[in-house]
Amino acid sequence: MVFVLVVARLLGPREFGVYALLFAVVEMLSVASGSGYADYLTREAAKDARAGWGLAAQLMGLRLACTFPLIGVVLGILWALKYPHDVLASAVWLSLILVPRSFSEVIQGVLRGVDRYVPYFSVDLIYNLTLLGGVAILFARGSTLGLIIALEIISAVVCAALALIYFFIFRTSERKGLGLRQLLQKSAIFNIYAFVGNLYDRLDVVLLSKLAGDYATGIYNAAYRPLGTLQLVPYGILYSLLPSLSRNVNSPDERRRLERAMGLLLSAAFVVVLTTMVFAGPAVRLVLGPRYADSAVALEILIWAVILRYINYGLNVLILAGGHERLFVVTTLACLAVNVIGNLLLIPRYSWRAAAALTIVTEFVMLAQNIYWLYRILGAVPRPLGWTKTSLIFTTLLALSLLVGHSVAPLAIGTISILIFMVYIYRVGMFSEFAAAWGSSAGLPWRR
């Protein structure tokens, strides 16, 4: 996030809009080539480490085989949409990060499944430290799109090199694989739902670029990228519970553990929303400068999606652990349809405001579907621990910040409201509840 914010400030909204378009296209390519296999590998490795490492070797090869044909397809689409040649050339160069990511993402999926969380974390850490080192270069030499792409490629290569070291260190002496046909049958669904989900998450950037221009794309993405970073909170918390859930998905204790985690995540989402509504304007002016004033408004709209996303993460993990991942294709296709149709109709009139509002709408659509399917499968839906009272306190404090703070010292009133809410969730024992839930997970994975 720091790297992207620096890039946004140095490039300005219009050129940053081009970078955002390229990044969205490459992320869609990444998922199409197989980044969704990581979840499949986590589940299989949690059941049998020999299968996890054997399948990892096969899926690395499969991803590499798919990468270059997919790059050609996307370039053809961009050419058909009449993007200029310099954008096409930049897309080719940035797409090269898919080669090292074919190794690192697959290996991380297995590391997570066998509870190797310190190595898993270090792979992400080395990638981000390399990017942060590139920030100094950008300030020293000036920010150009070519230099930014070069830094992205270098970071991905360093990340993959460390992941491969772990592959040779931790792989089991005996490994189990599958025939190609069986491998595709079992793993493809993970990539299909991940690809469809990524489409509904990223396609609005492409639509904004074509329908509203580079400036609107830059404004929207300057707000959206921090939102994407906030997804790491539920990802880290809930996916650390995935191996244990996969082994004991019908256990009442595991369900209780999930509800505790969801309760903490809901509280965290409320803190994020409160903080954003109070500090978005001053923070955007300080970090990005006056050219991005509209991004503060976009962020104040987008941030409400965090509450829904955090709940959806919890429900999705339960569906995945139970082996019902094929449902994700249905739910994400519905969200994709809502997102594409809504953006096509509304972006020409409302620009980035339409894209921001539809992000919230699609999360509501996802939540409704998750509730429906879990009722059908399990007869019940896990609920965040203490959600009723926590929601009431949040609503009261938000109203105080917006109504009273609007006319009397808004930053002071907002800060007080945030502190009161954080004290509340501490006093009701939310942190200790979650610590007990996570600490009782088999193997205490964070110590490894």
C-alpha positions as CSV (number, residue, x, y, z in Angstrom):
1,M,0.0,0.0,0.0
2,V,2.8,2.4,0.8
3,F,4.4,1.7,-2.5
4,V,1.2,2.4,-4.4
5,L,0.5,5.6,-2.5
6,V,3.9,6.9,-3.3
7,V,3.4,6.0,-6.9
8,A,0.0,7.7,-6.9
9,R,1.4,10.9,-5.5
10,L,4.4,11.0,-7.8
11,L,2.5,10.2,-11.0
12,G,-0.7,12.2,-10.5
13,P,-4.2,11.0,-11.0
14,R,-4.1,10.6,-14.8
15,E,-0.9,8.6,-15.1
16,F,-1.7,6.7,-12.0
17,G,-5.0,5.8,-13.7
18,V,-3.0,4.1,-16.4
19,Y,-0.9,2.2,-13.9
20,A,-4.1,1.1,-12.1
21,L,-5.5,-0.2,-15.3
22,L,-2.4,-2.3,-16.0
23,F,-2.3,-3.6,-12.4
24,A,-6.0,-4.7,-12.6
25,V,-5.4,-6.4,-15.9
26,V,-2.3,-8.3,-14.6
27,E,-4.2,-9.3,-11.5
28,M,-7.0,-10.8,-13.6
29,L,-4.3,-12.6,-15.6
30,S,-2.8,-13.9,-12.4
31,V,-6.0,-15.4,-11.3
32,A,-6.8,-16.8,-14.7
33,S,-3.4,-18.6,-14.7
34,G,-4.0,-20.2,-11.4
35,S,-3.5,-18.1,-8.2
36,G,-6.7,-19.7,-6.9
37,Y,-4.9,-23.0,-6.6
38,A,-3.4,-21.8,-3.3
39,D,-6.7,-22.4,-1.5
40,Y,-6.9,-25.9,-2.9
41,L,-3.3,-26.7,-1.9
42,T,-4.0,-25.4,1.6
43,R,-6.9,-27.7,2.1
44,E,-5.1,-30.8,0.6
45,A,-1.8,-30.1,2.4
46,A,-3.7,-29.8,5.7
47,K,-5.0,-33.3,5.2
48,D,-1.8,-34.9,3.8
49,A,1.5,-33.0,3.5
50,R,2.7,-35.5,0.9
51,A,-0.2,-34.6,-1.4
52,G,0.3,-30.9,-0.8
53,W,3.9,-30.9,-2.0
54,G,3.3,-33.3,-4.8
55,L,0.4,-31.2,-6.2
56,A,2.4,-28.0,-5.8
57,A,5.1,-29.2,-8.2
58,Q,2.4,-30.2,-10.7
59,L,0.5,-26.9,-10.4
60,M,3.6,-24.8,-10.8
61,G,4.1,-26.3,-14.2
62,L,0.4,-25.9,-15.1
63,R,0.5,-22.2,-14.2
64,L,3.6,-21.6,-16.3
65,A,2.0,-23.4,-19.3
66,C,-1.1,-21.2,-19.0
67,T,0.6,-17.8,-18.5
68,F,1.9,-16.9,-21.9
69,P,-1.2,-17.8,-23.9
70,L,-3.3,-15.8,-21.5
71,I,-1.0,-12.8,-21.9
72,G,-1.6,-13.0,-25.6
73,V,-5.4,-13.1,-25.1
74,V,-5.4,-10.0,-22.9
75,L,-3.2,-8.1,-25.2
76,G,-5.6,-8.8,-28.0
77,I,-8.5,-7.5,-25.9
78,L,-6.6,-4.3,-25.0
79,W,-5.7,-3.8,-28.7
80,A,-9.4,-4.4,-29.7
81,L,-10.4,-1.7,-27.1
82,K,-8.0,0.7,-28.9
83,Y,-5.6,1.3,-26.1
84,P,-2.4,3.1,-27.4
85,H,0.8,1.1,-28.1
86,D,2.7,2.4,-25.1
87,V,0.0,1.0,-22.8
88,L,0.2,-2.4,-24.7
89,A,3.9,-2.5,-24.3
90,S,3.7,-1.7,-20.5
91,A,1.1,-4.4,-20.1
92,V,3.5,-7.0,-21.6
93,W,6.3,-6.0,-19.3
94,L,4.2,-5.9,-16.2
95,S,2.7,-9.3,-17.1
96,L,6.2,-10.9,-16.7
97,I,5.6,-10.9,-12.9
98,L,3.3,-13.8,-13.5
99,V,6.2,-16.1,-14.1
100,P,7.8,-15.8,-10.6
101,R,4.3,-15.6,-9.0
102,S,3.6,-19.0,-10.5
103,F,6.1,-20.4,-8.0
104,S,5.6,-18.2,-4.9
105,E,1.8,-18.3,-4.7
106,V,1.6,-22.1,-5.1
107,I,4.3,-22.7,-2.5
108,Q,2.7,-20.4,-0.1
109,G,-0.6,-22.3,-0.4
110,V,1.2,-25.5,0.8
111,L,3.1,-23.6,3.6
112,R,-0.2,-22.4,5.0
113,G,-1.7,-25.9,4.9
114,V,1.2,-27.5,6.8
115,D,1.2,-24.7,9.4
116,R,4.5,-23.1,8.3
117,Y,3.3,-19.6,9.0
118,V,6.7,-18.0,9.6
119,P,8.1,-19.1,6.2
120,Y,4.7,-18.1,4.7
121,F,5.0,-14.6,6.2
122,S,8.6,-14.2,5.2
123,V,7.8,-14.7,1.5
124,D,5.4,-11.8,1.7
125,L,7.8,-9.8,3.8
126,I,10.7,-10.1,1.4
127,Y,8.4,-9.0,-1.5
128,N,7.2,-5.9,0.3
129,L,10.6,-5.0,1.7
130,T,11.9,-5.0,-1.9
131,L,9.1,-2.8,-3.0
132,L,9.7,-0.4,-0.1
133,G,13.4,-0.3,-1.1
134,G,12.2,0.8,-4.5
135,V,10.4,3.8,-3.0
136,A,13.8,5.4,-2.2
137,I,14.7,4.9,-5.9
138,L,11.5,6.5,-7.1
139,F,12.2,9.6,-4.9
140,A,15.8,9.8,-6.0
141,R,15.4,9.2,-9.8
142,G,11.8,10.3,-10.4
143,S,8.8,8.2,-10.9
144,T,8.2,6.8,-14.4
145,L,5.9,4.0,-15.4
146,G,8.8,1.9,-16.8
147,L,10.8,2.2,-13.5
148,I,7.7,1.2,-11.5
149,I,7.2,-1.9,-13.6
150,A,10.9,-2.8,-13.2
151,L,10.6,-2.6,-9.4
152,E,7.4,-4.8,-9.5
153,I,9.3,-7.5,-11.5
154,I,12.4,-7.4,-9.3
155,S,10.2,-7.8,-6.2
156,A,8.3,-10.8,-7.6
157,V,11.6,-12.5,-8.6
158,V,13.1,-12.1,-5.1
159,C,9.9,-13.4,-3.6
160,A,9.8,-16.5,-5.8
161,A,13.5,-17.3,-5.1
162,L,12.8,-17.4,-1.3
163,A,9.6,-19.5,-1.9
164,L,11.6,-22.0,-3.9
165,I,14.2,-22.3,-1.1
166,Y,11.4,-23.2,1.2
167,F,10.0,-25.7,-1.3
168,F,13.3,-27.7,-1.2
169,I,13.6,-27.4,2.6
170,F,10.2,-28.4,3.7
171,R,8.9,-30.8,0.9
172,T,8.4,-34.3,2.1
173,S,10.6,-37.1,0.8
174,E,7.5,-38.9,-0.4
175,R,5.1,-36.9,-2.6
176,K,1.7,-37.7,-4.0
177,G,0.4,-36.4,-7.3
178,L,-2.5,-36.8,-9.6
179,G,-2.9,-37.6,-13.3
180,L,-3.4,-34.4,-15.4
181,R,-7.1,-35.0,-16.1
182,Q,-7.8,-35.7,-12.4
183,L,-5.7,-32.7,-11.3
184,L,-7.7,-30.4,-13.6
185,Q,-11.0,-31.9,-12.4
186,K,-10.2,-31.4,-8.7
187,S,-8.4,-28.0,-8.8
188,A,-10.0,-26.2,-11.7
189,I,-13.0,-25.1,-9.6
190,F,-10.8,-23.2,-7.2
191,N,-9.4,-21.2,-10.1
192,I,-12.7,-20.7,-11.8
193,Y,-14.4,-19.1,-8.8
194,A,-11.3,-17.1,-8.0
195,F,-11.2,-15.8,-11.5
196,V,-14.9,-14.8,-11.6
197,G,-14.5,-13.2,-8.2
198,N,-11.5,-11.2,-9.4
199,L,-13.4,-10.1,-12.5
200,Y,-16.2,-8.6,-10.4
201,D,-13.5,-7.0,-8.1
202,R,-11.3,-5.6,-10.9
203,L,-13.4,-5.2,-14.0
204,D,-14.8,-1.9,-12.8
205,V,-11.3,-0.4,-13.2
206,V,-11.3,-1.4,-16.9
207,L,-14.8,0.0,-17.3
208,L,-13.9,3.2,-15.6
209,S,-10.9,3.6,-17.8
210,K,-12.9,3.3,-21.0
211,L,-16.1,5.0,-19.9
212,A,-14.8,7.8,-17.7
213,G,-11.1,8.2,-18.5
214,D,-7.7,8.0,-16.7
215,Y,-8.4,10.7,-14.2
216,A,-11.5,9.0,-12.8
217,T,-9.6,5.7,-12.7
218,G,-6.8,7.2,-10.8
219,I,-9.1,8.9,-8.2
220,Y,-11.0,5.7,-7.7
221,N,-8.0,3.5,-7.3
222,A,-6.2,5.8,-4.9
223,A,-9.2,5.0,-2.6
224,Y,-9.7,1.4,-3.5
225,R,-6.1,0.2,-3.0
226,P,-6.1,0.9,0.8
227,L,-9.5,-0.9,0.9
228,G,-7.7,-3.9,-0.7
229,T,-5.0,-3.8,1.9
230,L,-7.6,-4.0,4.7
231,Q,-8.7,-7.4,3.3
232,L,-5.5,-8.8,4.7
233,V,-7.0,-8.6,8.2
234,P,-9.7,-11.2,7.7
235,Y,-7.5,-13.1,5.3
236,G,-4.8,-13.6,7.9
237,I,-7.2,-14.3,10.8
238,L,-9.6,-16.6,9.1
239,Y,-7.3,-18.5,6.8
240,S,-5.1,-19.3,9.7
241,L,-8.1,-21.2,11.0
242,L,-8.7,-22.9,7.6
243,P,-6.5,-26.0,8.2
244,S,-8.2,-26.8,11.5
245,L,-11.7,-26.1,10.1
246,S,-10.9,-28.4,7.1
247,R,-10.0,-31.3,9.5
248,N,-13.0,-30.8,11.8
249,V,-15.6,-28.8,9.8
250,N,-18.6,-30.3,11.7
251,S,-17.1,-29.7,15.2
252,P,-19.1,-27.3,17.4
253,D,-15.9,-26.1,18.9
254,E,-14.6,-25.1,15.4
255,R,-17.8,-23.3,14.7
256,R,-17.5,-21.4,18.0
257,R,-13.9,-20.5,17.1
258,L,-15.1,-19.1,13.8
259,E,-17.8,-17.0,15.4
260,R,-15.3,-15.6,17.8
261,A,-13.0,-14.6,14.9
262,M,-15.9,-13.1,13.1
263,G,-16.9,-11.1,16.1
264,L,-13.4,-9.6,16.3
265,L,-13.4,-8.9,12.6
266,L,-16.8,-7.1,12.8
267,S,-15.4,-5.0,15.6
268,A,-12.3,-4.2,13.6
269,A,-14.4,-3.3,10.6
270,F,-16.4,-0.8,12.7
271,V,-13.2,0.8,13.9
272,V,-12.0,1.1,10.3
273,V,-15.2,2.8,9.2
274,L,-15.3,5.2,12.2
275,T,-11.6,6.1,11.6
276,T,-12.2,6.6,7.9
277,M,-15.3,8.8,8.3
278,V,-13.4,11.1,10.7
279,F,-9.9,11.2,9.1
280,A,-10.3,10.5,5.3
281,G,-10.2,14.1,4.2
282,P,-7.2,15.2,6.2
283,A,-5.3,11.9,5.5
284,V,-5.8,12.0,1.7
285,R,-4.6,15.7,1.6
286,L,-1.6,14.8,3.7
287,V,-0.6,11.6,1.9
288,L,-1.6,12.2,-1.7
289,G,-1.9,15.9,-2.0
290,P,-4.7,18.3,-3.1
291,R,-4.9,16.7,-6.6
292,Y,-6.6,13.6,-5.0
293,A,-9.3,15.5,-3.0
294,D,-12.0,13.5,-4.7
295,S,-10.4,10.3,-3.5
296,A,-11.4,11.1,0.1
297,V,-15.1,11.1,-1.0
298,A,-14.5,7.8,-2.8
299,L,-12.9,6.3,0.3
300,E,-15.8,7.4,2.5
301,I,-18.2,5.5,0.2
302,L,-16.0,2.4,-0.4
303,I,-15.2,1.9,3.3
304,W,-18.7,0.6,4.1
305,A,-17.9,-2.4,2.0
306,V,-15.4,-3.5,4.6
307,I,-18.1,-4.5,7.1
308,L,-19.8,-6.8,4.6
309,R,-16.5,-8.2,3.3
310,Y,-15.3,-9.2,6.7
311,I,-18.5,-11.1,7.4
312,N,-18.4,-12.7,3.9
313,Y,-14.8,-13.8,4.5
314,G,-16.0,-15.8,7.5
315,L,-18.9,-17.4,5.7
316,N,-16.7,-18.2,2.7
317,V,-14.1,-19.9,4.8
318,L,-16.7,-22.2,6.3
319,I,-18.0,-23.1,2.8
320,L,-14.5,-23.8,1.6
321,A,-13.6,-25.9,4.6
322,G,-16.7,-28.0,4.0
323,G,-15.7,-28.8,0.4
324,H,-18.5,-26.8,-1.2
325,E,-16.3,-24.5,-3.2
326,R,-18.3,-25.0,-6.4
327,L,-20.9,-22.7,-4.8
328,F,-18.4,-19.8,-5.2
329,V,-18.9,-20.0,-9.0
330,V,-22.6,-19.4,-8.6
331,T,-22.2,-16.6,-6.0
332,T,-19.4,-14.8,-7.8
333,L,-21.1,-15.0,-11.2
334,A,-24.2,-13.3,-9.6
335,C,-22.0,-10.5,-8.2
336,L,-20.1,-10.1,-11.5
337,A,-23.4,-9.7,-13.4
338,V,-24.6,-7.0,-10.9
339,N,-21.3,-5.2,-11.0
340,V,-20.9,-5.2,-14.8
341,I,-24.5,-4.2,-15.6
342,G,-24.6,-1.6,-12.9
343,N,-21.3,0.0,-13.9
344,L,-22.2,0.0,-17.6
345,L,-25.4,1.8,-16.8
346,L,-24.2,4.2,-14.1
347,I,-20.5,5.1,-14.8
348,P,-21.2,7.3,-17.9
349,R,-23.4,9.4,-15.6
350,Y,-21.8,9.2,-12.2
351,S,-18.2,8.2,-13.0
352,W,-16.2,6.8,-10.0
353,R,-19.1,7.4,-7.6
354,A,-21.0,4.7,-9.4
355,A,-18.1,2.2,-9.2
356,A,-17.7,2.9,-5.4
357,A,-21.4,2.5,-4.6
358,L,-21.7,-0.7,-6.7
359,T,-18.8,-2.2,-4.7
360,I,-21.1,-2.1,-1.6
361,V,-24.1,-3.4,-3.6
362,T,-22.1,-6.5,-4.8
363,E,-21.0,-7.2,-1.2
364,F,-24.7,-7.2,-0.2
365,V,-25.5,-9.6,-3.0
366,M,-22.6,-11.9,-1.9
367,L,-23.8,-11.8,1.7
368,A,-27.4,-12.7,0.8
369,Q,-26.2,-15.7,-1.2
370,N,-23.8,-16.9,1.5
371,I,-26.6,-16.9,4.0
372,Y,-29.0,-18.7,1.7
373,W,-26.5,-21.5,0.9
374,L,-25.3,-22.0,4.4
375,Y,-28.9,-22.4,5.6
376,R,-29.4,-25.0,2.9
377,I,-26.2,-26.9,3.7
378,L,-25.9,-26.6,7.4
379,G,-29.3,-25.4,8.6
380,A,-27.7,-22.5,10.4
381,V,-25.4,-19.5,9.7
382,P,-22.5,-18.6,12.1
383,R,-22.9,-15.1,13.5
384,P,-20.2,-12.8,14.7
385,L,-19.9,-13.0,18.5
386,G,-21.7,-10.1,20.2
387,W,-22.8,-8.5,16.9
388,T,-26.0,-7.0,18.1
389,K,-24.6,-4.9,21.0
390,T,-21.5,-4.1,19.1
391,S,-23.5,-2.8,16.1
392,L,-25.6,-0.6,18.4
393,I,-22.6,1.0,20.1
394,F,-21.0,1.6,16.7
395,T,-24.1,3.2,15.3
396,T,-24.4,5.5,18.3
397,L,-20.8,6.6,18.1
398,L,-20.9,7.2,14.4
399,A,-24.0,9.3,14.7
400,L,-22.2,11.3,17.5
401,S,-19.2,11.9,15.2
402,L,-21.2,12.9,12.2
403,L,-23.9,15.0,13.9
404,V,-22.1,16.7,16.8
405,G,-18.7,16.6,15.2
406,H,-20.0,18.3,12.0
407,S,-20.2,21.6,13.9
408,V,-18.0,21.2,16.9
409,A,-14.3,20.1,16.6
410,P,-14.9,17.2,14.2
411,L,-11.5,15.6,14.6
412,A,-11.6,15.8,18.4
413,I,-15.2,14.4,18.6
414,G,-14.3,11.7,16.1
415,T,-11.1,10.7,17.9
416,I,-13.0,10.4,21.2
417,S,-15.7,8.2,19.6
418,I,-13.0,5.9,18.1
419,L,-11.3,5.6,21.5
420,I,-14.6,4.9,23.3
421,F,-15.4,2.1,20.8
422,M,-12.0,0.5,21.2
423,V,-12.2,0.6,25.0
424,Y,-15.6,-1.0,24.7
425,I,-14.5,-4.0,22.6
426,Y,-11.6,-4.5,24.9
427,R,-13.8,-4.3,28.0
428,V,-16.3,-6.9,26.7
429,G,-13.4,-9.3,26.2
430,M,-13.4,-9.5,22.4
431,F,-9.7,-9.8,22.2
432,S,-9.4,-12.4,24.9
433,E,-12.2,-14.4,23.3
434,F,-10.4,-14.5,20.0
435,A,-7.0,-15.2,21.7
436,A,-8.6,-18.2,23.4
437,A,-10.2,-19.4,20.1
438,W,-7.0,-19.0,18.1
439,G,-4.8,-20.4,20.9
440,S,-6.8,-23.6,21.0
441,S,-6.2,-24.3,17.3
442,A,-4.2,-27.5,16.8
443,G,-0.5,-27.0,16.7
444,L,-0.3,-23.3,17.7
445,P,0.7,-22.4,14.1
446,W,2.1,-18.9,14.7
447,R,5.0,-20.4,16.7
448,R,6.3,-22.4,13.8
